[in-house]
Amino acid sequence: MGALQKHWLAHKHIYKLYWTLIFPITGWMIGHKLEKLETERMTMFRDKSALYGRELKPGEPPSWPY
């Protein structure tokens, strides 16, 4: 039996007890990471839209993220 199988079998009871917490927390973590990556990607477009875009004064922080 491999080391990974022994590890899984040793903690099998934890997975049975807490699977209702493991999946939502894992989903939240993945979603949070994707949201951060999307925000980072969208920063190249901030303050440049035709409707809301404007020139920033020297030293003025960008409008977002906060």
PDB file of N, CA, C, O and CB in Angstrom:
ATOM      1  N   MET A   1       0.847  -1.169   0.000  1.00  0.00           N
ATOM      2  CA  MET A   1       0.000   0.000   0.000  1.00  0.00           C
ATOM      3  C   MET A   1       0.897   1.238   0.000  1.00  0.00           C
ATOM      4  O   MET A   1       1.873   1.301   0.748  1.00  0.00           O
ATOM      5  CB  MET A   1      -0.966  -0.005   1.223  1.00  0.00           C
ATOM      6  N   GLY A   2       0.568   2.219  -0.836  1.00  0.00           N
ATOM      7  CA  GLY A   2       1.379   3.420  -0.948  1.00  0.00           C
ATOM      8  C   GLY A   2       1.177   4.371   0.221  1.00  0.00           C
ATOM      9  O   GLY A   2       0.235   4.235   1.001  1.00  0.00           O
ATOM     10  N   ALA A   3       2.074   5.328   0.323  1.00  0.00           N
ATOM     11  CA  ALA A   3       2.020   6.294   1.426  1.00  0.00           C
ATOM     12  C   ALA A   3       0.762   7.152   1.347  1.00  0.00           C
ATOM     13  O   ALA A   3       0.173   7.490   2.374  1.00  0.00           O
ATOM     14  CB  ALA A   3       3.265   7.189   1.414  1.00  0.00           C
ATOM     15  N   LEU A   4       0.351   7.504   0.136  1.00  0.00           N
ATOM     16  CA  LEU A   4      -0.845   8.331  -0.024  1.00  0.00           C
ATOM     17  C   LEU A   4      -2.093   7.578   0.404  1.00  0.00           C
ATOM     18  O   LEU A   4      -2.990   8.155   1.020  1.00  0.00           O
ATOM     19  CB  LEU A   4      -0.986   8.793  -1.473  1.00  0.00           C
ATOM     20  N   GLN A   5      -2.152   6.307   0.084  1.00  0.00           N
ATOM     21  CA  GLN A   5      -3.305   5.494   0.495  1.00  0.00           C
ATOM     22  C   GLN A   5      -3.361   5.356   2.012  1.00  0.00           C
ATOM     23  O   GLN A   5      -4.440   5.430   2.600  1.00  0.00           O
ATOM     24  CB  GLN A   5      -3.244   4.100  -0.159  1.00  0.00           C
ATOM     25  N   LYS A   6      -2.210   5.156   2.652  1.00  0.00           N
ATOM     26  CA  LYS A   6      -2.171   5.062   4.107  1.00  0.00           C
ATOM     27  C   LYS A   6      -2.619   6.371   4.742  1.00  0.00           C
ATOM     28  O   LYS A   6      -3.353   6.370   5.731  1.00  0.00           O
ATOM     29  CB  LYS A   6      -0.762   4.697   4.584  1.00  0.00           C
ATOM     30  N   HIS A   7      -2.177   7.481   4.172  1.00  0.00           N
ATOM     31  CA  HIS A   7      -2.559   8.798   4.692  1.00  0.00           C
ATOM     32  C   HIS A   7      -4.068   8.995   4.566  1.00  0.00           C
ATOM     33  O   HIS A   7      -4.718   9.454   5.505  1.00  0.00           O
ATOM     34  CB  HIS A   7      -1.802   9.925   3.941  1.00  0.00           C
ATOM     35  N   TRP A   8      -4.620   8.652   3.413  1.00  0.00           N
ATOM     36  CA  TRP A   8      -6.062   8.833   3.187  1.00  0.00           C
ATOM     37  C   TRP A   8      -6.866   7.952   4.133  1.00  0.00           C
ATOM     38  O   TRP A   8      -7.867   8.395   4.697  1.00  0.00           O
ATOM     39  CB  TRP A   8      -6.430   8.513   1.723  1.00  0.00           C
ATOM     40  N   LEU A   9      -6.435   6.712   4.307  1.00  0.00           N
ATOM     41  CA  LEU A   9      -7.161   5.803   5.194  1.00  0.00           C
ATOM     42  C   LEU A   9      -7.079   6.257   6.648  1.00  0.00           C
ATOM     43  O   LEU A   9      -8.029   6.076   7.411  1.00  0.00           O
ATOM     44  CB  LEU A   9      -6.612   4.384   5.060  1.00  0.00           C
ATOM     45  N   ALA A  10      -5.964   6.838   7.028  1.00  0.00           N
ATOM     46  CA  ALA A  10      -5.813   7.304   8.405  1.00  0.00           C
ATOM     47  C   ALA A  10      -6.744   8.470   8.710  1.00  0.00           C
ATOM     48  O   ALA A  10      -7.180   8.633   9.849  1.00  0.00           O
ATOM     49  CB  ALA A  10      -4.372   7.713   8.667  1.00  0.00           C
ATOM     50  N   HIS A  11      -7.052   9.280   7.703  1.00  0.00           N
ATOM     51  CA  HIS A  11      -7.890  10.460   7.902  1.00  0.00           C
ATOM     52  C   HIS A  11      -9.271  10.319   7.269  1.00  0.00           C
ATOM     53  O   HIS A  11      -9.974  11.313   7.087  1.00  0.00           O
ATOM     54  CB  HIS A  11      -7.201  11.676   7.337  1.00  0.00           C
ATOM     55  N   LYS A  12      -9.654   9.113   6.941  1.00  0.00           N
ATOM     56  CA  LYS A  12     -10.928   8.868   6.273  1.00  0.00           C
ATOM     57  C   LYS A  12     -12.100   9.344   7.124  1.00  0.00           C
ATOM     58  O   LYS A  12     -13.072   9.876   6.588  1.00  0.00           O
ATOM     59  CB  LYS A  12     -11.082   7.384   5.954  1.00  0.00           C
ATOM     60  N   HIS A  13     -12.026   9.165   8.419  1.00  0.00           N
ATOM     61  CA  HIS A  13     -13.119   9.579   9.293  1.00  0.00           C
ATOM     62  C   HIS A  13     -13.304  11.096   9.277  1.00  0.00           C
ATOM     63  O   HIS A  13     -14.429  11.578   9.415  1.00  0.00           O
ATOM     64  CB  HIS A  13     -12.863   9.098  10.719  1.00  0.00           C
ATOM     65  N   ILE A  14     -12.219  11.855   9.112  1.00  0.00           N
ATOM     66  CA  ILE A  14     -12.317  13.322   9.057  1.00  0.00           C
ATOM     67  C   ILE A  14     -13.066  13.733   7.796  1.00  0.00           C
ATOM     68  O   ILE A  14     -13.928  14.611   7.840  1.00  0.00           O
ATOM     69  CB  ILE A  14     -10.902  13.981   9.092  1.00  0.00           C
ATOM     70  N   TYR A  15     -12.739  13.103   6.675  1.00  0.00           N
ATOM     71  CA  TYR A  15     -13.406  13.435   5.423  1.00  0.00           C
ATOM     72  C   TYR A  15     -14.893  13.104   5.501  1.00  0.00           C
ATOM     73  O   TYR A  15     -15.718  13.840   4.960  1.00  0.00           O
ATOM     74  CB  TYR A  15     -12.756  12.687   4.253  1.00  0.00           C
ATOM     75  N   LYS A  16     -15.240  12.014   6.164  1.00  0.00           N
ATOM     76  CA  LYS A  16     -16.646  11.650   6.311  1.00  0.00           C
ATOM     77  C   LYS A  16     -17.397  12.657   7.171  1.00  0.00           C
ATOM     78  O   LYS A  16     -18.542  12.996   6.870  1.00  0.00           O
ATOM     79  CB  LYS A  16     -16.770  10.260   6.914  1.00  0.00           C
ATOM     80  N   LEU A  17     -16.764  13.136   8.238  1.00  0.00           N
ATOM     81  CA  LEU A  17     -17.421  14.063   9.151  1.00  0.00           C
ATOM     82  C   LEU A  17     -17.562  15.467   8.572  1.00  0.00           C
ATOM     83  O   LEU A  17     -18.587  16.120   8.769  1.00  0.00           O
ATOM     84  CB  LEU A  17     -16.659  14.126  10.445  1.00  0.00           C
ATOM     85  N   TYR A  18     -16.559  15.926   7.875  1.00  0.00           N
ATOM     86  CA  TYR A  18     -16.500  17.328   7.484  1.00  0.00           C
ATOM     87  C   TYR A  18     -16.621  17.576   5.985  1.00  0.00           C
ATOM     88  O   TYR A  18     -16.250  18.656   5.526  1.00  0.00           O
ATOM     89  CB  TYR A  18     -15.234  17.912   7.965  1.00  0.00           C
ATOM     90  N   TRP A  19     -17.124  16.621   5.203  1.00  0.00           N
ATOM     91  CA  TRP A  19     -17.213  16.844   3.761  1.00  0.00           C
ATOM     92  C   TRP A  19     -18.171  17.976   3.432  1.00  0.00           C
ATOM     93  O   TRP A  19     -18.023  18.627   2.397  1.00  0.00           O
ATOM     94  CB  TRP A  19     -17.653  15.571   3.054  1.00  0.00           C
ATOM     95  N   THR A  20     -19.156  18.224   4.297  1.00  0.00           N
ATOM     96  CA  THR A  20     -20.078  19.323   4.036  1.00  0.00           C
ATOM     97  C   THR A  20     -19.407  20.681   4.237  1.00  0.00           C
ATOM     98  O   THR A  20     -19.914  21.690   3.748  1.00  0.00           O
ATOM     99  CB  THR A  20     -21.301  19.209   4.940  1.00  0.00           C
ATOM    100  N   LEU A  21     -18.301  20.727   4.929  1.00  0.00           N
ATOM    101  CA  LEU A  21     -17.536  21.963   5.081  1.00  0.00           C
ATOM    102  C   LEU A  21     -16.402  22.069   4.074  1.00  0.00           C
ATOM    103  O   LEU A  21     -16.070  23.165   3.622  1.00  0.00           O
ATOM    104  CB  LEU A  21     -16.979  22.058   6.482  1.00  0.00           C
ATOM    105  N   ILE A  22     -15.812  20.941   3.722  1.00  0.00           N
ATOM    106  CA  ILE A  22     -14.658  20.952   2.824  1.00  0.00           C
ATOM    107  C   ILE A  22     -15.042  21.489   1.444  1.00  0.00           C
ATOM    108  O   ILE A  22     -14.318  22.320   0.895  1.00  0.00           O
ATOM    109  CB  ILE A  22     -14.069  19.539   2.696  1.00  0.00           C
ATOM    110  N   PHE A  23     -16.152  21.041   0.875  1.00  0.00           N
ATOM    111  CA  PHE A  23     -16.527  21.470  -0.471  1.00  0.00           C
ATOM    112  C   PHE A  23     -16.871  22.953  -0.544  1.00  0.00           C
ATOM    113  O   PHE A  23     -16.354  23.633  -1.431  1.00  0.00           O
ATOM    114  CB  PHE A  23     -17.699  20.657  -0.958  1.00  0.00           C
ATOM    115  N   PRO A  24     -17.708  23.494   0.330  1.00  0.00           N
ATOM    116  CA  PRO A  24     -18.000  24.936   0.236  1.00  0.00           C
ATOM    117  C   PRO A  24     -16.778  25.820   0.488  1.00  0.00           C
ATOM    118  O   PRO A  24     -16.597  26.836  -0.183  1.00  0.00           O
ATOM    119  CB  PRO A  24     -19.086  25.300   1.224  1.00  0.00           C
ATOM    120  N   ILE A  25     -15.950  25.439   1.442  1.00  0.00           N
ATOM    121  CA  ILE A  25     -14.765  26.251   1.736  1.00  0.00           C
ATOM    122  C   ILE A  25     -13.798  26.213   0.560  1.00  0.00           C
ATOM    123  O   ILE A  25     -13.226  27.238   0.191  1.00  0.00           O
ATOM    124  CB  ILE A  25     -14.065  25.755   3.022  1.00  0.00           C
ATOM    125  N   THR A  26     -13.614  25.037  -0.028  1.00  0.00           N
ATOM    126  CA  THR A  26     -12.754  24.920  -1.200  1.00  0.00           C
ATOM    127  C   THR A  26     -13.313  25.734  -2.358  1.00  0.00           C
ATOM    128  O   THR A  26     -12.562  26.412  -3.059  1.00  0.00           O
ATOM    129  CB  THR A  26     -12.598  23.450  -1.609  1.00  0.00           C
ATOM    130  N   GLY A  27     -14.619  25.673  -2.563  1.00  0.00           N
ATOM    131  CA  GLY A  27     -15.254  26.462  -3.624  1.00  0.00           C
ATOM    132  C   GLY A  27     -15.084  27.949  -3.394  1.00  0.00           C
ATOM    133  O   GLY A  27     -14.835  28.699  -4.338  1.00  0.00           O
ATOM    134  N   TRP A  28     -15.215  28.384  -2.144  1.00  0.00           N
ATOM    135  CA  TRP A  28     -15.032  29.801  -1.831  1.00  0.00           C
ATOM    136  C   TRP A  28     -13.594  30.224  -2.115  1.00  0.00           C
ATOM    137  O   TRP A  28     -13.360  31.302  -2.661  1.00  0.00           O
ATOM    138  CB  TRP A  28     -15.394  30.084  -0.357  1.00  0.00           C
ATOM    139  N   MET A  29     -12.635  29.385  -1.748  1.00  0.00           N
ATOM    140  CA  MET A  29     -11.225  29.723  -1.964  1.00  0.00           C
ATOM    141  C   MET A  29     -10.905  29.835  -3.450  1.00  0.00           C
ATOM    142  O   MET A  29     -10.200  30.754  -3.866  1.00  0.00           O
ATOM    143  CB  MET A  29     -10.319  28.674  -1.311  1.00  0.00           C
ATOM    144  N   ILE A  30     -11.414  28.914  -4.242  1.00  0.00           N
ATOM    145  CA  ILE A  30     -11.178  28.962  -5.687  1.00  0.00           C
ATOM    146  C   ILE A  30     -11.854  30.199  -6.282  1.00  0.00           C
ATOM    147  O   ILE A  30     -11.256  30.894  -7.103  1.00  0.00           O
ATOM    148  CB  ILE A  30     -11.703  27.670  -6.375  1.00  0.00           C
ATOM    149  N   GLY A  31     -13.085  30.476  -5.877  1.00  0.00           N
ATOM    150  CA  GLY A  31     -13.793  31.648  -6.376  1.00  0.00           C
ATOM    151  C   GLY A  31     -13.105  32.942  -5.992  1.00  0.00           C
ATOM    152  O   GLY A  31     -13.043  33.875  -6.793  1.00  0.00           O
ATOM    153  N   HIS A  32     -12.589  33.008  -4.775  1.00  0.00           N
ATOM    154  CA  HIS A  32     -11.886  34.208  -4.316  1.00  0.00           C
ATOM    155  C   HIS A  32     -10.626  34.437  -5.158  1.00  0.00           C
ATOM    156  O   HIS A  32     -10.333  35.568  -5.545  1.00  0.00           O
ATOM    157  CB  HIS A  32     -11.518  34.084  -2.814  1.00  0.00           C
ATOM    158  N   LYS A  33      -9.896  33.377  -5.434  1.00  0.00           N
ATOM    159  CA  LYS A  33      -8.675  33.490  -6.237  1.00  0.00           C
ATOM    160  C   LYS A  33      -9.005  33.938  -7.656  1.00  0.00           C
ATOM    161  O   LYS A  33      -8.310  34.786  -8.215  1.00  0.00           O
ATOM    162  CB  LYS A  33      -7.921  32.148  -6.266  1.00  0.00           C
ATOM    163  N   LEU A  34     -10.064  33.373  -8.246  1.00  0.00           N
ATOM    164  CA  LEU A  34     -10.464  33.783  -9.594  1.00  0.00           C
ATOM    165  C   LEU A  34     -10.899  35.250  -9.619  1.00  0.00           C
ATOM    166  O   LEU A  34     -10.597  35.967 -10.573  1.00  0.00           O
ATOM    167  CB  LEU A  34     -11.601  32.888 -10.108  1.00  0.00           C
ATOM    168  N   GLU A  35     -11.592  35.692  -8.596  1.00  0.00           N
ATOM    169  CA  GLU A  35     -12.021  37.089  -8.517  1.00  0.00           C
ATOM    170  C   GLU A  35     -10.819  38.026  -8.420  1.00  0.00           C
ATOM    171  O   GLU A  35     -10.801  39.079  -9.056  1.00  0.00           O
ATOM    172  CB  GLU A  35     -12.950  37.296  -7.311  1.00  0.00           C
ATOM    173  N   LYS A  36      -9.819  37.649  -7.631  1.00  0.00           N
ATOM    174  CA  LYS A  36      -8.613  38.467  -7.525  1.00  0.00           C
ATOM    175  C   LYS A  36      -7.878  38.530  -8.861  1.00  0.00           C
ATOM    176  O   LYS A  36      -7.385  39.591  -9.246  1.00  0.00           O
ATOM    177  CB  LYS A  36      -7.684  37.913  -6.437  1.00  0.00           C
ATOM    178  N   LEU A  37      -7.799  37.409  -9.568  1.00  0.00           N
ATOM    179  CA  LEU A  37      -7.141  37.399 -10.875  1.00  0.00           C
ATOM    180  C   LEU A  37      -7.890  38.267 -11.881  1.00  0.00           C
ATOM    181  O   LEU A  37      -7.267  38.964 -12.682  1.00  0.00           O
ATOM    182  CB  LEU A  37      -7.030  35.968 -11.401  1.00  0.00           C
ATOM    183  N   GLU A  38      -9.225  38.231 -11.846  1.00  0.00           N
ATOM    184  CA  GLU A  38     -10.027  39.049 -12.758  1.00  0.00           C
ATOM    185  C   GLU A  38      -9.872  40.533 -12.438  1.00  0.00           C
ATOM    186  O   GLU A  38      -9.784  41.353 -13.352  1.00  0.00           O
ATOM    187  CB  GLU A  38     -11.507  38.644 -12.682  1.00  0.00           C
ATOM    188  N   THR A  39      -9.837  40.886 -11.169  1.00  0.00           N
ATOM    189  CA  THR A  39      -9.627  42.279 -10.781  1.00  0.00           C
ATOM    190  C   THR A  39      -8.258  42.757 -11.238  1.00  0.00           C
ATOM    191  O   THR A  39      -8.115  43.874 -11.734  1.00  0.00           O
ATOM    192  CB  THR A  39      -9.769  42.446  -9.260  1.00  0.00           C
ATOM    193  N   GLU A  40      -7.257  41.910 -11.069  1.00  0.00           N
ATOM    194  CA  GLU A  40      -5.909  42.261 -11.518  1.00  0.00           C
ATOM    195  C   GLU A  40      -5.870  42.463 -13.036  1.00  0.00           C
ATOM    196  O   GLU A  40      -5.199  43.370 -13.528  1.00  0.00           O
ATOM    197  CB  GLU A  40      -4.908  41.169 -11.104  1.00  0.00           C
ATOM    198  N   ARG A  41      -6.585  41.621 -13.766  1.00  0.00           N
ATOM    199  CA  ARG A  41      -6.616  41.737 -15.220  1.00  0.00           C
ATOM    200  C   ARG A  41      -7.323  43.023 -15.665  1.00  0.00           C
ATOM    201  O   ARG A  41      -6.914  43.667 -16.630  1.00  0.00           O
ATOM    202  CB  ARG A  41      -7.309  40.517 -15.831  1.00  0.00           C
ATOM    203  N   MET A  42      -8.381  43.378 -14.948  1.00  0.00           N
ATOM    204  CA  MET A  42      -9.171  44.544 -15.339  1.00  0.00           C
ATOM    205  C   MET A  42      -8.512  45.868 -14.959  1.00  0.00           C
ATOM    206  O   MET A  42      -8.972  46.918 -15.408  1.00  0.00           O
ATOM    207  CB  MET A  42     -10.536  44.466 -14.708  1.00  0.00           C
ATOM    208  N   THR A  43      -7.449  45.858 -14.148  1.00  0.00           N
ATOM    209  CA  THR A  43      -6.814  47.111 -13.760  1.00  0.00           C
ATOM    210  C   THR A  43      -6.195  47.829 -14.948  1.00  0.00           C
ATOM    211  O   THR A  43      -5.994  49.041 -14.880  1.00  0.00           O
ATOM    212  CB  THR A  43      -5.760  46.856 -12.711  1.00  0.00           C
ATOM    213  N   MET A  44      -5.887  47.136 -16.022  1.00  0.00           N
ATOM    214  CA  MET A  44      -5.315  47.822 -17.179  1.00  0.00           C
ATOM    215  C   MET A  44      -6.361  48.691 -17.896  1.00  0.00           C
ATOM    216  O   MET A  44      -5.999  49.519 -18.732  1.00  0.00           O
ATOM    217  CB  MET A  44      -4.723  46.797 -18.156  1.00  0.00           C
ATOM    218  N   PHE A  45      -7.635  48.514 -17.583  1.00  0.00           N
ATOM    219  CA  PHE A  45      -8.687  49.298 -18.219  1.00  0.00           C
ATOM    220  C   PHE A  45      -9.237  50.401 -17.322  1.00  0.00           C
ATOM    221  O   PHE A  45     -10.066  51.192 -17.775  1.00  0.00           O
ATOM    222  CB  PHE A  45      -9.805  48.392 -18.641  1.00  0.00           C
ATOM    223  N   ARG A  46      -8.804  50.481 -16.063  1.00  0.00           N
ATOM    224  CA  ARG A  46      -9.418  51.445 -15.146  1.00  0.00           C
ATOM    225  C   ARG A  46      -9.121  52.882 -15.566  1.00  0.00           C
ATOM    226  O   ARG A  46      -8.037  53.202 -16.055  1.00  0.00           O
ATOM    227  CB  ARG A  46      -8.924  51.207 -13.717  1.00  0.00           C
ATOM    228  N   ASP A  47     -10.112  53.725 -15.358  1.00  0.00           N
ATOM    229  CA  ASP A  47     -10.056  55.152 -15.690  1.00  0.00           C
ATOM    230  C   ASP A  47      -9.820  55.404 -17.178  1.00  0.00           C
ATOM    231  O   ASP A  47      -9.297  56.458 -17.540  1.00  0.00           O
ATOM    232  CB  ASP A  47      -8.963  55.822 -14.887  1.00  0.00           C
ATOM    233  N   LYS A  48     -10.190  54.471 -18.044  1.00  0.00           N
ATOM    234  CA  LYS A  48      -9.981  54.646 -19.481  1.00  0.00           C
ATOM    235  C   LYS A  48     -11.252  54.475 -20.290  1.00  0.00           C
ATOM    236  O   LYS A  48     -11.192  54.500 -21.520  1.00  0.00           O
ATOM    237  CB  LYS A  48      -8.951  53.675 -19.967  1.00  0.00           C
ATOM    238  N   SER A  49     -12.402  54.303 -19.649  1.00  0.00           N
ATOM    239  CA  SER A  49     -13.611  54.090 -20.423  1.00  0.00           C
ATOM    240  C   SER A  49     -14.044  55.402 -21.088  1.00  0.00           C
ATOM    241  O   SER A  49     -13.692  56.484 -20.618  1.00  0.00           O
ATOM    242  CB  SER A  49     -14.738  53.532 -19.526  1.00  0.00           C
ATOM    243  N   ALA A  50     -14.795  55.304 -22.163  1.00  0.00           N
ATOM    244  CA  ALA A  50     -15.253  56.494 -22.883  1.00  0.00           C
ATOM    245  C   ALA A  50     -16.240  57.291 -22.039  1.00  0.00           C
ATOM    246  O   ALA A  50     -16.281  58.517 -22.142  1.00  0.00           O
ATOM    247  CB  ALA A  50     -15.901  56.099 -24.220  1.00  0.00           C
ATOM    248  N   LEU A  51     -17.018  56.637 -21.224  1.00  0.00           N
ATOM    249  CA  LEU A  51     -18.034  57.322 -20.433  1.00  0.00           C
ATOM    250  C   LEU A  51     -17.476  57.910 -19.136  1.00  0.00           C
ATOM    251  O   LEU A  51     -17.788  59.048 -18.787  1.00  0.00           O
ATOM    252  CB  LEU A  51     -19.159  56.370 -20.115  1.00  0.00           C
ATOM    253  N   TYR A  52     -16.658  57.142 -18.424  1.00  0.00           N
ATOM    254  CA  TYR A  52     -16.192  57.570 -17.105  1.00  0.00           C
ATOM    255  C   TYR A  52     -14.702  57.913 -17.064  1.00  0.00           C
ATOM    256  O   TYR A  52     -14.215  58.378 -16.034  1.00  0.00           O
ATOM    257  CB  TYR A  52     -16.479  56.494 -16.101  1.00  0.00           C
ATOM    258  N   GLY A  53     -13.990  57.700 -18.127  1.00  0.00           N
ATOM    259  CA  GLY A  53     -12.551  57.910 -18.117  1.00  0.00           C
ATOM    260  C   GLY A  53     -12.181  59.372 -17.971  1.00  0.00           C
ATOM    261  O   GLY A  53     -12.911  60.254 -18.422  1.00  0.00           O
ATOM    262  N   ARG A  54     -11.055  59.625 -17.345  1.00  0.00           N
ATOM    263  CA  ARG A  54     -10.540  60.976 -17.189  1.00  0.00           C
ATOM    264  C   ARG A  54      -9.050  60.893 -16.899  1.00  0.00           C
ATOM    265  O   ARG A  54      -8.527  59.839 -16.538  1.00  0.00           O
ATOM    266  CB  ARG A  54     -11.290  61.738 -16.059  1.00  0.00           C
ATOM    267  N   GLU A  55      -8.389  62.008 -17.061  1.00  0.00           N
ATOM    268  CA  GLU A  55      -6.966  62.080 -16.736  1.00  0.00           C
ATOM    269  C   GLU A  55      -6.816  62.263 -15.230  1.00  0.00           C
ATOM    270  O   GLU A  55      -7.476  63.115 -14.635  1.00  0.00           O
ATOM    271  CB  GLU A  55      -6.267  63.242 -17.511  1.00  0.00           C
ATOM    272  N   LEU A  56      -5.972  61.483 -14.633  1.00  0.00           N
ATOM    273  CA  LEU A  56      -5.729  61.600 -13.197  1.00  0.00           C
ATOM    274  C   LEU A  56      -4.683  62.671 -12.939  1.00  0.00           C
ATOM    275  O   LEU A  56      -3.735  62.831 -13.708  1.00  0.00           O
ATOM    276  CB  LEU A  56      -5.278  60.250 -12.601  1.00  0.00           C
ATOM    277  N   LYS A  57      -4.865  63.393 -11.860  1.00  0.00           N
ATOM    278  CA  LYS A  57      -3.891  64.400 -11.453  1.00  0.00           C
ATOM    279  C   LYS A  57      -2.649  63.690 -10.931  1.00  0.00           C
ATOM    280  O   LYS A  57      -2.744  62.549 -10.478  1.00  0.00           O
ATOM    281  CB  LYS A  57      -4.483  65.358 -10.373  1.00  0.00           C
ATOM    282  N   PRO A  58      -1.496  64.332 -10.981  1.00  0.00           N
ATOM    283  CA  PRO A  58      -0.288  63.694 -10.446  1.00  0.00           C
ATOM    284  C   PRO A  58      -0.459  63.342  -8.962  1.00  0.00           C
ATOM    285  O   PRO A  58      -0.858  64.182  -8.156  1.00  0.00           O
ATOM    286  CB  PRO A  58       0.933  64.620 -10.633  1.00  0.00           C
ATOM    287  N   GLY A  59      -0.156  62.112  -8.626  1.00  0.00           N
ATOM    288  CA  GLY A  59      -0.261  61.637  -7.252  1.00  0.00           C
ATOM    289  C   GLY A  59      -1.645  61.174  -6.855  1.00  0.00           C
ATOM    290  O   GLY A  59      -1.826  60.682  -5.742  1.00  0.00           O
ATOM    291  N   GLU A  60      -2.632  61.315  -7.731  1.00  0.00           N
ATOM    292  CA  GLU A  60      -3.993  60.877  -7.417  1.00  0.00           C
ATOM    293  C   GLU A  60      -4.084  59.361  -7.579  1.00  0.00           C
ATOM    294  O   GLU A  60      -3.630  58.817  -8.585  1.00  0.00           O
ATOM    295  CB  GLU A  60      -5.036  61.593  -8.331  1.00  0.00           C
ATOM    296  N   PRO A  61      -4.667  58.676  -6.592  1.00  0.00           N
ATOM    297  CA  PRO A  61      -4.767  57.213  -6.712  1.00  0.00           C
ATOM    298  C   PRO A  61      -5.814  56.832  -7.769  1.00  0.00           C
ATOM    299  O   PRO A  61      -6.719  57.616  -8.055  1.00  0.00           O
ATOM    300  CB  PRO A  61      -5.131  56.577  -5.338  1.00  0.00           C
ATOM    301  N   PRO A  62      -5.693  55.642  -8.340  1.00  0.00           N
ATOM    302  CA  PRO A  62      -6.703  55.195  -9.290  1.00  0.00           C
ATOM    303  C   PRO A  62      -8.063  55.030  -8.614  1.00  0.00           C
ATOM    304  O   PRO A  62      -8.140  54.903  -7.392  1.00  0.00           O
ATOM    305  CB  PRO A  62      -6.274  53.878  -9.938  1.00  0.00           C
ATOM    306  N   SER A  63      -9.123  55.034  -9.401  1.00  0.00           N
ATOM    307  CA  SER A  63     -10.464  54.995  -8.842  1.00  0.00           C
ATOM    308  C   SER A  63     -10.784  53.660  -8.174  1.00  0.00           C
ATOM    309  O   SER A  63     -11.610  53.625  -7.261  1.00  0.00           O
ATOM    310  CB  SER A  63     -11.473  55.278  -9.923  1.00  0.00           C
ATOM    311  N   TRP A  64     -10.173  52.583  -8.589  1.00  0.00           N
ATOM    312  CA  TRP A  64     -10.379  51.267  -7.991  1.00  0.00           C
ATOM    313  C   TRP A  64      -9.196  50.387  -8.311  1.00  0.00           C
ATOM    314  O   TRP A  64      -8.438  50.783  -9.196  1.00  0.00           O
ATOM    315  CB  TRP A  64     -11.687  50.621  -8.491  1.00  0.00           C
ATOM    316  N   PRO A  65      -8.947  49.274  -7.720  1.00  0.00           N
ATOM    317  CA  PRO A  65      -9.571  48.737  -6.528  1.00  0.00           C
ATOM    318  C   PRO A  65      -9.189  49.568  -5.325  1.00  0.00           C
ATOM    319  O   PRO A  65      -8.221  50.328  -5.368  1.00  0.00           O
ATOM    320  CB  PRO A  65      -9.178  47.280  -6.318  1.00  0.00           C
ATOM    321  N   TYR A  66      -9.942  49.428  -4.259  1.00  0.00           N
ATOM    322  CA  TYR A  66      -9.799  50.286  -3.084  1.00  0.00           C
ATOM    323  C   TYR A  66      -8.540  49.981  -2.340  1.00  0.00           C
ATOM    324  O   TYR A  66      -8.257  50.611  -1.321  1.00  0.00           O
ATOM    325  CB  TYR A  66     -10.979  50.137  -2.165  1.00  0.00           C
TER     326      TYR A  66
END
